[in-house]
Amino acid sequence: MQIYWTKINKIIEETPEVKTYLLDCPKDFTWEEGSHTHFALEGFNAEDKPNRSLIRHMSISTLPHENSIGITTRIKEQCSEFKTILRSLTVGDEVALFKTHSNVPLKREDKNVYLLSSGVGLATFRPLVLDYFKRNENVNQIHSLNIDSSRDFLFTTVFTSAPDQKFTSQFVDNRKDYYEEVKRLAADEDGLFYVVGSDEFLLQNIEVLQEQGVKPQQIMLDKHEQSLSKFLTLDLSI
């Protein structure tokens, strides 16, 4: 397993609780839209076994052409050891990346794409939208729906409706409005539904989508293939 050590080159305060850490791109480090990585702090591999409390599974919120690896995360006042250390880091400090992979690249199947997310889960979708803006072939249109009760909505410069590019963006601050909108979107019998958030959020969305007739094959989750069965029952014969 290759571990890439790299430095923080910029820290952006997206909202009072959300920061983006921009990292230098190590030589030979590659990724695509929808990628996640294992993000580790100094000392995680100092002993015989990795210190898992210093490692987190994080989405990459940038694309390679932006020349920085973006890690966007929420850090609350009361937080874990990992987040406490992360909050104390500054430009020039080192972090490690390894096991980078994409479970949710943008499917180009001439269908409508719906991006359903909660809070900072939007970071996973930012690269998909940027990739679509850059190259919109074989995607009919994209609609993003994000729920964030804090009302500090993220990436509003990217997630702004652009009718000429067949992109719409919607933010809501309560569950009732969110799930009513999910039901409305699920009327698209041929659409592709990407869902990012906590496991509880995924299960609630899957339940609503499937109640409206959306098939498991139409639901994309940021989960390894071996974990999908916990959320979706896939009929592979179809």
C-alpha positions as CSV (number, residue, x, y, z in Angstrom):
1,M,0.0,0.0,0.0
2,Q,1.4,3.4,-1.0
3,I,1.1,6.2,1.5
4,Y,1.3,9.7,0.1
5,W,2.6,12.3,2.6
6,T,1.6,15.8,1.6
7,K,1.3,19.3,3.0
8,I,-1.6,21.6,3.7
9,N,-1.3,24.6,1.4
10,K,-4.5,26.5,2.3
11,I,-7.4,26.2,4.8
12,I,-10.8,27.7,3.8
13,E,-13.5,28.4,6.4
14,E,-16.5,27.5,4.3
15,T,-18.9,28.1,7.2
16,P,-18.5,28.6,11.0
17,E,-18.3,24.8,11.4
18,V,-17.0,23.6,8.0
19,K,-13.4,23.8,6.7
20,T,-11.8,22.8,3.5
21,Y,-8.2,21.7,3.7
22,L,-6.4,22.1,0.4
23,L,-3.4,19.8,0.0
24,D,-0.4,19.7,-2.4
25,C,-0.8,17.1,-5.1
26,P,1.9,14.4,-4.6
27,K,3.6,13.1,-7.7
28,D,1.7,10.2,-9.2
29,F,-1.4,10.8,-7.0
30,T,-4.5,10.6,-9.2
31,W,-8.2,10.6,-8.6
32,E,-11.5,11.2,-10.4
33,E,-14.9,12.7,-9.5
34,G,-16.7,11.0,-6.7
35,S,-13.4,9.8,-5.1
36,H,-12.8,9.2,-1.4
37,T,-9.5,8.6,0.3
38,H,-8.1,7.6,3.7
39,F,-7.0,10.8,5.3
40,A,-4.5,10.3,8.2
41,L,-2.7,12.5,10.7
42,E,0.9,12.4,11.7
43,G,1.6,9.4,14.0
44,F,-1.1,7.1,12.6
45,N,1.5,4.5,11.5
46,A,4.1,5.1,14.3
47,E,3.3,1.7,16.0
48,D,3.1,-1.9,14.7
49,K,-0.6,-1.4,14.0
50,P,-2.2,1.7,12.5
51,N,-3.8,4.0,15.0
52,R,-7.4,4.1,13.6
53,S,-8.4,7.1,15.7
54,L,-6.0,9.2,13.5
55,I,-7.6,8.0,10.2
56,R,-10.8,9.0,8.6
57,H,-12.5,8.1,5.3
58,M,-13.0,11.4,3.5
59,S,-14.4,12.5,0.1
60,I,-12.2,14.6,-2.2
61,S,-14.1,17.8,-2.9
62,T,-11.9,19.0,-5.8
63,L,-10.9,17.8,-9.3
64,P,-7.3,17.3,-10.5
65,H,-7.4,20.4,-12.7
66,E,-7.8,22.6,-9.6
67,N,-4.2,21.5,-8.6
68,S,-5.1,20.8,-5.0
69,I,-6.6,17.9,-3.1
70,G,-9.6,19.3,-1.2
71,I,-10.8,17.7,2.0
72,T,-14.0,19.3,3.3
73,T,-15.3,18.4,6.8
74,R,-17.5,19.7,9.6
75,I,-15.7,20.4,12.9
76,K,-18.1,21.1,15.8
77,E,-17.0,22.6,19.1
78,Q,-17.3,19.3,20.8
79,C,-15.6,16.8,18.5
80,S,-13.4,13.7,18.3
81,E,-9.7,13.4,19.0
82,F,-9.2,13.3,15.2
83,K,-11.1,16.5,14.6
84,T,-9.5,18.2,17.6
85,I,-6.0,17.6,16.1
86,L,-7.2,18.5,12.6
87,R,-8.6,21.8,13.8
88,S,-5.1,22.7,15.3
89,L,-3.3,22.1,12.0
90,T,-2.0,25.0,10.0
91,V,-0.6,25.6,6.5
92,G,2.6,23.6,6.0
93,D,1.6,20.7,8.3
94,E,1.8,17.2,6.9
95,V,-1.0,14.7,6.5
96,A,-1.2,11.3,4.7
97,L,-3.4,9.9,2.0
98,F,-3.9,6.3,0.9
99,K,-6.4,3.9,-0.6
100,T,-8.1,6.4,-2.9
101,H,-11.1,5.1,-4.9
102,S,-14.3,6.3,-6.5
103,N,-17.6,4.6,-5.8
104,V,-19.7,7.3,-7.4
105,P,-18.3,8.5,-10.7
106,L,-20.7,10.4,-12.9
107,K,-22.6,7.9,-15.0
108,R,-23.1,9.1,-18.6
109,E,-26.1,7.0,-19.7
110,D,-28.3,9.8,-21.3
111,K,-30.4,10.0,-18.1
112,N,-31.4,12.6,-15.6
113,V,-29.1,12.6,-12.6
114,Y,-30.3,13.5,-9.1
115,L,-27.8,14.3,-6.3
116,L,-29.3,13.9,-2.8
117,S,-27.2,14.9,0.1
118,S,-27.1,16.0,3.7
119,G,-24.9,18.8,5.0
120,V,-21.2,18.4,4.2
121,G,-22.1,15.3,2.1
122,L,-22.3,17.9,-0.7
123,A,-18.5,17.8,-0.8
124,T,-18.7,14.5,-2.6
125,F,-20.9,16.0,-5.3
126,R,-19.0,19.1,-6.0
127,P,-16.5,17.4,-8.3
128,L,-19.4,15.6,-10.2
129,V,-21.0,18.9,-10.9
130,L,-17.8,20.5,-12.0
131,D,-17.1,17.5,-14.3
132,Y,-20.5,17.9,-15.7
133,F,-20.0,21.6,-16.4
134,K,-16.8,20.8,-18.1
135,R,-18.2,18.0,-20.2
136,N,-22.0,17.4,-20.2
137,E,-22.1,14.6,-22.9
138,N,-24.6,11.8,-22.2
139,V,-26.1,13.4,-19.2
140,N,-29.6,14.8,-19.8
141,Q,-29.6,17.1,-16.8
142,I,-28.6,17.3,-13.1
143,H,-30.6,18.3,-10.1
144,S,-29.0,18.7,-6.7
145,L,-31.0,18.6,-3.5
146,N,-29.3,19.3,-0.2
147,I,-30.7,19.4,3.4
148,D,-28.8,21.4,6.0
149,S,-30.6,22.5,9.2
150,S,-27.8,24.9,10.0
151,R,-28.8,26.9,6.9
152,D,-25.1,27.5,6.3
153,F,-25.3,26.0,2.8
154,L,-22.0,24.9,1.2
155,F,-20.4,25.7,-2.2
156,T,-23.2,28.1,-3.2
157,T,-21.0,29.4,-6.1
158,V,-21.0,26.0,-7.7
159,F,-24.4,24.9,-6.5
160,T,-26.4,27.6,-8.2
161,S,-29.0,26.8,-10.8
162,A,-27.8,27.2,-14.4
163,P,-30.7,26.6,-16.7
164,D,-28.5,27.0,-19.8
165,Q,-26.4,24.0,-18.6
166,K,-29.5,22.0,-17.5
167,F,-28.4,22.2,-13.9
168,T,-30.7,23.0,-10.9
169,S,-29.7,23.3,-7.3
170,Q,-32.0,23.3,-4.3
171,F,-31.3,23.7,-0.6
172,V,-33.8,23.0,2.2
173,D,-33.4,23.3,6.0
174,N,-36.0,20.7,7.2
175,R,-36.8,17.0,6.7
176,K,-40.4,17.5,5.7
177,D,-39.6,19.7,2.7
178,Y,-36.6,17.5,1.8
179,Y,-38.5,14.2,1.6
180,E,-41.5,15.8,-0.2
181,E,-39.0,16.9,-2.8
182,V,-37.4,13.5,-3.0
183,K,-40.8,11.9,-3.6
184,R,-41.4,14.4,-6.4
185,L,-38.0,13.7,-8.0
186,A,-38.6,9.9,-7.7
187,A,-41.4,10.2,-10.3
188,D,-38.7,10.0,-12.9
189,E,-38.9,6.3,-13.6
190,D,-35.5,6.3,-15.5
191,G,-33.5,8.7,-13.3
192,L,-30.2,7.9,-11.5
193,F,-30.3,8.8,-7.8
194,Y,-27.0,9.5,-6.0
195,V,-27.3,9.6,-2.2
196,V,-24.5,10.8,0.2
197,G,-24.8,11.2,4.0
198,S,-24.9,9.2,7.2
199,D,-26.0,5.6,7.1
200,E,-29.3,6.6,8.6
201,F,-29.8,9.2,5.9
202,L,-29.0,6.7,3.2
203,L,-31.5,4.2,4.6
204,Q,-34.3,6.8,4.9
205,N,-33.7,8.0,1.3
206,I,-33.6,4.4,-0.1
207,E,-36.9,3.7,1.7
208,V,-38.6,6.8,0.2
209,L,-37.2,6.2,-3.3
210,Q,-38.2,2.5,-3.4
211,E,-41.7,3.3,-2.1
212,Q,-42.0,5.5,-5.2
213,G,-40.9,2.7,-7.4
214,V,-37.2,3.5,-7.9
215,K,-35.2,0.3,-8.5
216,P,-32.0,-0.5,-6.6
217,Q,-30.0,-0.3,-9.9
218,Q,-31.0,3.4,-10.1
219,I,-29.5,4.2,-6.7
220,M,-25.8,5.1,-6.3
221,L,-24.2,5.1,-2.9
222,D,-20.7,6.1,-1.9
223,K,-20.1,2.6,-0.5
224,H,-17.7,-0.3,-1.5
225,E,-19.4,-3.0,-3.4
226,Q,-19.2,-5.4,-0.5
227,S,-21.1,-2.9,1.7
228,L,-23.9,-2.2,-0.7
229,S,-25.9,-5.3,0.3
230,K,-26.5,-3.7,3.7
231,F,-28.4,-0.9,2.0
232,L,-29.6,-2.3,-1.3
233,T,-30.9,-5.6,-2.5
234,L,-29.6,-5.8,-6.0
235,D,-31.0,-8.1,-8.6
236,L,-27.9,-8.7,-10.7
237,S,-29.9,-10.7,-13.3
238,I,-31.4,-7.5,-14.7
